[in-house]
Amino acid sequence: MVNTSQHAPGQRAHVIFQSLSENDTHCVQFSYFLYSRDGHSPGTLGVYVRVNGGPLGSAVWNMTGSHGRQWHQAELAVSTFWPNEYQVLFEALISPDRRGYMGLDDILLLSYPCAKAPHFSRLGDVEVNAGQNASFQCMAAGRAAEAERFLLQRQSGALVPAAGVRHISHRRFLAAFPLVAVSRAEQDLYRCVSQAPRGAGVSNFAELIVKEPPTPIAPPQLLRAGPTYLIIQLNTNSIIGDGPIVRKEIEYRMSRGPWAEVHAVSLQTYKLWHLDPDTEYEISVLLTRPGDGGTGRPGPPLISRTKCAEPMRAPKGLAFADIQARQLTLQWEPLGYNVTRCHTYTVSLCYHYTPGSSHNQTIRECVKTEQGVSRYTIKNLLPYRNVHVRLVLTNPEGRKEGKEVTFQTDEDVPGGIAAESLTFTPLEDMIFLKWEEPQEPNGLITQYEISYQSIESSDPAVNVPGPRRTISKLRNETYHVFSNLHPGTTYLFSVRARTGKGFGQAALTEITTNISAPSFDYADMPSPLGESENTITVLLRPAQGRGAPISVYQVIVEEERPRRLRREPGGQDCFPVPLTFEVALARGLVHYFGAELAASSLPEAMPFTVGDNQTYRGFWNPPLEPRKAYLIYFQAASHLKGETRLNCIRIARKAACKESKQPLEVSQRSEEMGLILGICAGGLAVLILLLGAIIVIIRKGAIIRRRQISVSGPRNLCSRKEDRQSGGCHPPRQRELWAQDRIDQKCCQGLTRKASIIYLLPHKPRLPQMPPGTPCPPHPAPPYFP
C-alpha cells in the first residue's frame, strides 16, 4: 500500500516477479487498490512482461483513477513457454494530484487457464519482400469482453491496433494486424496483446522477416557504341539485397525520354538495336528473387551516348532580316535533328569584306552561333561595303558548307574630315582653304558644306561675332578662296561632308587674316604750318588701323641728297628700324627718328614742330641745319601677335637756306676761318664750296674727338686752359647746350637762336659780331606731347 500524498509526483515504485519458464498453460493473478476520497486519481498501476531479458517495452495492462475503497482482482495470461522465459514487473506511478492510496496484493501463479483473460495461440514468423504488405494473425481462446482492446506490440514498444477481430466460435476469435509496405527498418519481434480492466493476454514474440530484393552494385559496362547501337555487359557479380536470383532483365530509356523498355537477358552481354544517333541512354540491370515484389530496384545506370552521324546537308535559306550601315541581321531556316543527325553541332557564320578601296587587305571572321538559334547580327561593319557570307554546319562526324551570299551594308553619315588635313593660306582680306576627303566616306560623298564666322578681331570697327555664312562645294571640289574678309580678324571655319544619309561631323579650325598697314588721310602732301631756318611745323593727322589698332606714331627726318632717288608721297619704303639721331650720326645714315608718339596722344590732327630740340619717348628732335634740305615723313605702326605693319607718308620738305648773309660756322680753327671769310666775302660761290668741305672736316673731327674722349676719360677734356675757360671741357651734349645759351644771349638779324649749332662742337665757338640792340626773332613754342 502506498500513500501517494507522501511521495512526489512522477515517482515510481516497482514490484518484480520471479522469472518464469512454463511448459503449459498458466495464469498470473493479482489484486490492486486505487482510491481517493475526492475522486482524484492517486496514480497509475501498470504491468510489464519482459521476455528473455529483453527490453521492457510497453505496458501490457494499466489502470488509473479512483475505483472505490475496495480491492479488485485482475489476471495476466502469458503465452510464453519453455525454452523462453519471462518476468512480470508491476509499476506504481504517482500522479500530480498526490491524493489517495495505491496497493498491490495476492500475486499468484495458477496452473490453469485464466478465466478473465484470453490465451493466445502460438504466433508464427512472417517473411515478406521489402515494400510488400505483411500481416500477423493472432488466434485467441477465451471470452472477449466488449471493452477488450487487441494490439500488436513491437519489442521496441510501438503498438499497432488490430484492423479487425473475427469471432470463430463463442470461445475463439481471430485478430488481424496488417503492416503496409514494410521495409527493413520494420523488421523486429512482434506479439499480440489484449487489454481489459479485468486483465490482459500476451502472446509469444514472432519475427517479421523483411527480405531486400537484389540490386546490382555496379552499373553495366559499355563494350562498343555506334550511331544506332550499344553493346553492354551486365556486370552482376556483386549485388545488394537477398537472393536467390531467379531472373535478369535490361531496362533502358532515353535520358530525356518518357518511355522505357525492359528486355529479358540470359547472357552476360547484350546488344541494344535501333537507337537514335547522338542520343543519351540510361541502361540498368534488374534482378528478381522469389516472392511477390522480389524484383529489386534497377541497378546503377550506365549513361552512354550513341555516336553522331554526318550531317545531311548545309543550312538553307540564308537571307537578310535587317540591313543597317554598320550591321547585318541574317536569318536562315531552323535546323532539325534529321538534318544535323547530332545533338552536338555548331552553325558557323563566316564572312569577309574589304575595309578600303585597296583589295590587298581583307577582313575574315567566322562566328559560332548559339545552338538552336537561326538568326544572327554581324556588328561593327563598315558602311557601304559588300559582305560575303556563308553558313557551315559541323558535328563531330563531318561538316557541310553552304553557298556564299553577298550583302551590302547601307550608307551612313560620313566620318569627320581630319583636322590635320585642313591647310590654309591667310592673306589680308582673303583666305585660301583646302581639305581632304574623309578617311571614312561611308558612302558616296554628294557635297561639302563650309561655314565660317568672324569670332574675334583687333579692329574695333569689325563687329564680332559676325554673321554665319555657308557655302556648298561639289564632291570633287576640296578647296575654296574666301574673299572680302576683314584684316586682323579670326574666323571660325567648319567643314563637313554629306552623303545620302546626311552630314558627318564637322572639322573646325580658326584662321586669322593678316593685318594691313594703317591708312592715312592725306590726299596730297600738305603745306607746312610754319617754317624757320632750324624748324618746320607740320600737321600730323591720325591714321586708321586696318585689322589692328595703331600702336605708335613716328616722325622721321631724312636729309635730302641730290643724287638720292626721291621718295614719292604714299609710295615710298617705310622705316622699320628706329634710329636715334646719335646712332644715325655714328652710322653715317641720312635719316633718323625725330619723335615717337603714343597712339593715344594723337586723337585728332594737331601741329608738330620738327627740330624743336625736345625728346619724345627717347628720341631727340634736334634743330635742323639751315644749309641742308630735309624730307619729313610721318609713319604709323600696328603690332599684333608678333606681326607688324607700317605705313609712312612724306608730309613736308624743308629746303636749304639761300640768304646772302651766311651763318657762322664753328670749327676747330675759328679765327682762321673768320679771316678767310672776310677776304672771300665777294666770292659767294667759292665760299659755299669751302663751307661744304669744312662741315665734312668738322663732323669727322667731332667723331674722332668723341672717340678720344671715351678712351682717355673725362680728365682729357680739360687739358687746355682755353677749353676750361670756354666750357669745352664739358661733355658734348653740355657743350652744345652751352653754345646754344651763348647764342640766345647774342642774337643777330636773320639768325635764329638755334641756327648755329646742329652738330656736336669740340671747342668753344666764335660768336658773330652783332650790333648792339639787335632784336631776336620769336622762338616758336613746341607742341605739348605727353
Secondary structure, 3 states (H helix, E strand, C coil): CEEHHHCCCCCEEEEECCCECECCCCEEEEEEEEECCCCCCCEEEEEEEEECCCCCCCCCEEEECCCCCCCEEEEEEECCECCCCEEEEEEEEECCCCCCEEEEEEEEEECCCCCCCCEECCCCCEEEECCCCEEEEEEEECCCCCCCEEEEEECCCCEEECCEEEECCCCEEEEEEEECCCCHHHCCEEEEEEEECCEEEECCCEEEEEECCCEECCCCEEEEECCCCEEEECCCCCEECCCCCCEEEEEEEECCCCCCEEEECCCCEEEECCCCCCCEEEEEEEEECCCCCCECCCCCCEEEECCCCCCCCCCCCCEEEEECCCCEEEECCCCCHHHHCCCCCEEEEEEEECCCCCCCCCEEEEEECCCCCCEEEECCCCCCCEEEEEEEEEECCEEEECCCEEEECCCCCCCCCCHHHCEEEECCCCEEEECCCCCCCCCCCCEEEEEEEEEEECCCCCCCCCCCEEEEEECCCCEEEECCCCCCEEEEEEEEEEECCEECCCEEEEEECCCEEEECCCCCCCCCCEECCCCEEEEECCCEEECCCCCEEEEEEEECCCCCCCCCCCCCCCCCCCCCHHHHHHHCCCEEEEEEEEHHHCCCCEEEEECCCEEECCEEECCCCCCCCEEEEEEEEEEECCEEEEEEEEEEEECCCCCCCCCCCCCCCHHHHHHHHHHCCCCHHHHHHHHHHHHHHHHHHHHHHHHHHHHHCHHHCCCCHHHHHHCCCCCHHHHHHHHHHHHHHCCCCCCCCCCCCCCCCCCCCCCCCCCCCCCCCCCCCCCCCC
